[in-house]
Amino acid sequence: MFSGSQSMVKKMKTVIIKHPNQAFISQEHLDQSWKTFNYTDNVDWNKAQEEYAKFEAILREHVENVLHLPQSDQTGLDSIYAHDPVKFTAKGAIILKSGKQLRQGEAEAYKAFLQENNIPILGQLTGDALADGGDLVWLDEKTLAIGLGFRTNQAAIAQITEMVKDFTEEVIIVPLPYDRGAEECLHLMSVISMVDHDLAVVYSKLMPVFFRQLLIDRGIQLIEVSDHEYENLGSNVLALAPRVCMVVAGNPATKQLLLDAGATVYDYEGQEISYKGTGGPTCLTCPVERV
């Protein structure tokens, strides 16, 4: 029976990922596409395979069901970041439409995969609505925070709010800063990762004051990421279970702060699969069910 998820931290039972074989396809394809998708550098196919094997091994130690998205002509390199085309609720998936035009084909490919695997779909964005999964954060099972920025617009927020109104109590709109502009990827999940019900890793410099204060008022302890480790995706932390989490290697200060807070921390080398496409472990995974 489908249990869904309205939590970022409960024990992950089912997750959807996309292997580099299906997203990157080949070194030749990477050579032709990395600049188009605004990667920081070309990806090394062989190293990406090695990194992903270690990443997936950690995931499989903790997650009962790991599902793989297939290769699709509708998708590109960014489809390795399986989190963004959908967001799960207790009632099923919301099919989104990315604010990055090159990623908009991912939604229909994802929808077909969910249908083939009998995974419930709650609804789908229509019209001018644009949203990425990385802008939707469950603070708890009744509270959904949505980042308003280049990837997610007001029309999407209105539609998502309508879809979840019967089983949530609050939708909090969090305006995101201009930062480095429309070509760069800044999601709400770029600046906050929930690690437990009362623990979050944050980069406060890009967080609205009201939202940071709201977290504190809710009794959530904040682990602050330095400027340097923010650039290394240090604020992108995936909770596999409460205070059991995964980070990209190269963020020792953030890792130590998590350990000091009583967390178990796994890290993986992400030079090819994370840094170059600016997507950490939360981006690489789409939690379907948490229990």
SULKA-V137827 format. One record per residue. SS is DSSP state (H for helix, E for strand, L for the rest). OMEGA is omega in whole degrees, 0 to 359 (* if undefined). Layout:
ss: {SS,SS}
omega: {OMEGA,OMEGA}
This chain:
ss: {L,L,L,L,L,L,L,L,L,L,L,E,E,E,E,E,E,L,L,H,H,H,H,L,L,L,H,H,H,H,H,H,H,L,L,L,L,L,L,L,L,L,L,L,H,H,H,H,H,H,H,H,H,H,H,H,H,H,H,H,H,H,L,L,E,E,E,E,L,L,L,L,L,L,L,L,H,H,H,H,L,L,L,L,L,E,E,E,E,L,L,E,E,E,E,L,E,L,L,L,H,H,H,L,L,H,H,H,H,H,H,H,H,H,H,H,L,L,L,L,E,E,E,E,L,L,L,L,L,L,E,L,H,H,H,E,E,E,E,E,L,L,E,E,E,E,E,E,L,L,L,L,L,H,H,H,H,H,H,H,H,H,H,H,L,L,L,L,L,E,E,E,E,E,E,L,L,L,L,L,L,L,L,L,L,L,L,H,H,H,L,E,E,E,E,E,L,L,E,E,E,E,L,H,H,H,L,L,H,H,H,H,H,H,H,H,H,L,L,L,E,E,E,E,L,L,H,H,H,H,H,L,L,L,L,L,L,E,E,E,E,L,L,E,E,E,E,E,L,L,L,H,H,H,H,H,H,H,H,H,L,L,L,E,E,E,E,E,L,L,H,H,H,H,H,L,L,L,L,L,H,H,H,H,L,E,E,E,E,E,L}
omega: {181,180,177,181,169,180,174,192,181,184,182,180,181,180,175,177,176,183,176,178,183,181,183,174,181,176,179,179,177,180,184,193,191,179,179,183,174,173,183,179,177,181,175,185,184,179,178,177,181,180,184,178,180,177,182,178,176,181,184,176,189,187,184,185,177,183,183,172,179,172,181,176,181,188,180,185,185,182,172,179,193,184,198,186,181,169,183,174,176,183,180,186,166,178,186,176,190,172,174,189,181,182,189,177,183,186,182,177,179,180,179,179,180,179,180,182,177,176,186,175,180,183,182,178,181,175,184,183,179,177,171,178,180,177,183,184,173,175,169,188,178,186,179,174,181,177,177,184,182,184,183,184,183,181,179,180,179,181,179,179,178,182,187,190,184,182,171,179,185,169,183,178,183,178,180,181,176,180,184,173,189,183,179,182,172,175,171,179,171,186,176,171,175,181,173,180,183,180,179,171,187,168,192,184,180,184,176,183,183,183,177,180,178,179,179,180,178,177,180,176,183,171,185,179,179,177,183,183,170,179,178,181,182,179,179,187,181,174,174,176,179,179,168,193,181,178,172,177,180,179,187,182,178,178,181,178,176,177,179,179,176,181,168,188,174,175,181,175,186,182,184,188,181,187,188,176,179,178,181,186,176,180,183,186,173,179,181,180,171,186,*}
